[in-house]
């Protein structure tokens, strides 16, 4: 659906440009946007490499492990249907710790691994389990202590104070995370009140 929306927007833009005789403007804007994207990517490399190195040092020093330990009770409350010693818990903790430090690139592999482990616990493989929905909601609205990527983008565009967004980003992500948790709790309670699905049998008339 997202691909169709983007395709419709692109075709609509070209159609309006053609009608108004400004197709060359659209073409130039496309090339300018591509050039800007490449420039931004190259500018971000050095900053992101620096921050990834810093976070790797923090990981080796045990910072991520300490954060994961602090998050243990919180994760247990948010994922009551996941056993404490299950491998999914470790991946969830690592994912949340990386998100807290603004390491989206490092958090993604852990999130994928966590989803795979949660799918193994899922009794209905065709429908996402409550734990899977919770993980997705928390990843979408994760509390971020250090918005590394945003700081890198601001530095690339020569911001006078690239780190001034830390406070506002923290407040925004806290509000977003609380909203995600409340929505998740509401839907979880709604799911628990829903009658269980009836499994269809091949021969319902037969009795043991």
Wavefront OBJ file of the C-alpha trace (Angstrom):
o trace
v 0.000 0.000 0.000
v 2.821 2.440 0.837
v 4.447 1.728 -2.522
v 1.171 2.459 -4.301
v 0.773 5.749 -2.424
v 4.284 6.870 -3.371
v 3.755 5.802 -6.987
v 0.491 7.756 -7.124
v 2.182 10.861 -5.711
v 5.029 10.634 -8.241
v 2.701 10.108 -11.198
v 0.464 12.958 -10.027
v 3.465 15.280 -9.786
v 4.632 14.393 -13.287
v 1.098 14.802 -14.653
v 0.692 18.300 -13.164
v 4.164 19.281 -14.380
v 3.384 18.066 -17.887
v 0.065 19.935 -17.978
v 1.734 23.160 -16.830
v 4.683 22.706 -19.187
v 7.227 22.453 -16.343
v 8.411 18.889 -16.705
v 12.028 20.096 -16.734
v 11.520 21.553 -13.238
v 10.504 18.142 -11.895
v 13.467 16.492 -13.598
v 15.886 19.044 -12.152
v 14.364 18.651 -8.681
v 14.804 14.870 -8.909
v 18.503 15.229 -9.779
v 19.024 17.870 -7.088
v 17.359 15.648 -4.490
v 19.544 12.691 -5.461
v 22.680 14.846 -5.241
v 21.640 16.171 -1.834
v 21.003 12.648 -0.577
v 24.473 11.498 -1.590
v 26.064 14.587 -0.012
v 24.214 14.063 3.264
v 25.151 10.374 3.373
v 28.853 11.120 2.910
v 28.662 13.835 5.547
v 27.024 11.480 8.033
v 29.580 8.702 7.656
v 32.322 10.281 9.763
v 29.979 11.362 12.557
v 28.140 8.038 12.693
v 31.417 6.102 12.672
v 32.597 8.199 15.615
v 29.417 7.621 17.624
v 29.287 3.922 16.754
v 32.868 3.626 17.966
v 32.011 5.421 21.196
v 29.027 3.151 21.774
v 31.132 0.087 21.006
v 33.544 1.215 23.712
v 30.575 1.709 26.041
v 29.378 -1.788 25.185
v 32.792 -3.295 25.863
v 32.940 -1.358 29.145
v 29.648 -2.940 30.211
v 27.356 0.085 29.816
v 24.852 -1.725 27.603
v 24.856 -4.672 30.002
v 24.127 -2.356 32.929
v 21.302 -0.673 31.023
v 19.888 -4.076 30.111
v 20.014 -5.111 33.771
v 18.152 -1.962 34.802
v 15.549 -2.568 32.091
v 14.982 -6.165 33.195
v 11.972 -5.494 35.505
v 10.456 -3.089 32.981
v 10.752 -5.615 30.168
v 9.251 -8.298 32.388
v 6.224 -6.038 32.975
v 5.864 -5.126 29.300
v 6.240 -8.722 28.101
v 4.459 -10.845 30.728
v 3.832 -13.681 28.263
v 7.537 -14.192 27.449
v 9.479 -16.541 29.787
v 12.291 -14.769 31.636
v 14.981 -17.204 30.490
v 13.846 -17.290 26.861
v 16.372 -16.021 24.247
v 13.806 -13.440 23.113
v 14.297 -11.560 26.378
v 17.991 -11.058 25.730
v 17.374 -9.730 22.236
v 14.604 -7.430 23.499
v 16.890 -6.014 26.201
v 19.720 -5.440 23.711
v 17.330 -3.803 21.271
v 15.897 -1.437 23.862
v 19.360 -0.561 25.203
v 20.603 0.345 21.724
v 17.489 2.427 21.054
v 18.016 4.335 24.290
v 21.450 5.366 23.036
v 20.101 6.363 19.626
v 21.787 3.464 17.819
v 19.023 2.630 15.367
v 21.399 0.719 13.074
v 22.593 -1.439 15.956
v 19.080 -1.917 17.347
v 17.577 -3.216 14.095
v 19.353 -6.625 13.995
v 18.478 -7.236 17.644
v 14.860 -6.308 16.942
v 14.698 -8.747 14.031
v 16.184 -11.519 16.161
v 13.696 -10.757 18.932
v 10.804 -10.938 16.468
v 12.026 -14.315 15.216
v 12.202 -15.657 18.749
v 8.766 -14.266 19.592
v 7.366 -15.910 16.476
v 8.539 -19.260 17.841
v 6.476 -18.597 20.975
v 3.483 -17.454 18.930
v 0.734 -20.118 18.979
v -0.912 -18.654 15.853
v 1.754 -18.164 13.185
v -0.604 -16.177 10.934
v -1.374 -13.434 13.486
v 1.128 -11.308 15.387
v 1.186 -12.126 19.087
v 0.660 -9.425 21.763
v 4.377 -9.554 22.582
v 5.283 -8.931 18.926
v 2.928 -5.939 18.804
v 4.430 -4.588 22.023
v 7.964 -4.840 20.633
v 6.950 -3.069 17.424
v 5.245 -0.262 19.352
v 8.256 0.255 21.619
v 10.634 0.320 18.657
v 8.501 2.883 16.866
v 8.336 5.198 19.892
v 11.505 4.354 21.775
v 12.874 6.686 24.449
v 16.115 8.134 23.078
v 18.719 9.561 25.428
v 21.161 10.563 22.683
v 19.663 11.183 19.198
v 22.901 10.261 17.448
v 21.591 10.309 13.884
v 19.810 13.653 14.257
v 22.882 15.226 15.818
v 24.954 13.942 12.914
v 22.547 15.451 10.381
v 22.591 18.821 12.161
v 26.393 18.782 12.274
v 26.475 17.983 8.567
v 24.409 21.108 7.900
v 26.703 23.221 10.122
v 24.280 23.727 12.989
v 25.502 26.246 15.561
v 24.350 23.989 18.417
v 23.737 20.489 17.110
v 23.075 18.973 20.537
v 20.369 21.403 21.635
v 17.720 18.921 20.481
v 18.677 16.373 23.150
v 16.214 17.697 25.756
v 13.278 18.123 23.398
v 13.955 14.760 21.751
v 14.026 13.082 25.154
v 10.695 14.647 26.164
v 9.080 13.819 22.820
v 10.207 10.191 22.916
v 9.113 9.802 26.551
v 5.608 11.035 25.667
v 5.517 8.824 22.570
v 6.654 5.780 24.544
v 4.061 6.344 27.281
v 1.356 6.681 24.636
v 2.546 3.456 22.971
v 2.530 1.589 26.293
v -0.978 2.788 27.169
v -2.276 1.799 23.736
v -0.558 -1.560 24.056
v -2.106 -2.205 27.486
v -5.545 -1.297 26.172
v -5.278 -3.627 23.205
v -3.842 -6.400 25.372
v -6.804 -6.208 27.742
v -9.136 -6.156 24.779
v -7.446 -9.271 23.366
v -7.715 -11.098 26.692
v -11.462 -10.403 26.819
v -11.926 -11.700 23.277
v -13.196 -15.314 23.048
v -10.555 -17.774 21.781
v -10.578 -18.728 18.130
v -12.220 -22.073 17.376
v -9.832 -24.400 15.605
v -11.487 -26.067 12.639
v -11.365 -29.840 12.522
v -11.305 -31.946 9.379
v -14.023 -34.347 10.664
v -16.130 -32.577 13.266
v -18.599 -35.442 13.430
v -16.068 -37.978 14.636
v -15.636 -38.533 18.356
v -12.874 -40.294 20.184
l 1 2 3 4 5 6 7 8 9 10 11 12 13 14 15 16 17 18 19 20 21 22 23 24 25 26 27 28 29 30 31 32 33 34 35 36 37 38 39 40 41 42 43 44 45 46 47 48 49 50 51 52 53 54 55 56 57 58 59 60 61 62 63 64 65 66 67 68 69 70 71 72 73 74 75 76 77 78 79 80 81 82 83 84 85 86 87 88 89 90 91 92 93 94 95 96 97 98 99 100 101 102 103 104 105 106 107 108 109 110 111 112 113 114 115 116 117 118 119 120 121 122 123 124 125 126 127 128 129 130 131 132 133 134 135 136 137 138 139 140 141 142 143 144 145 146 147 148 149 150 151 152 153 154 155 156 157 158 159 160 161 162 163 164 165 166 167 168 169 170 171 172 173 174 175 176 177 178 179 180 181 182 183 184 185 186 187 188 189 190 191 192 193 194 195 196 197 198 199 200 201 202 203 204 205 206 207 208
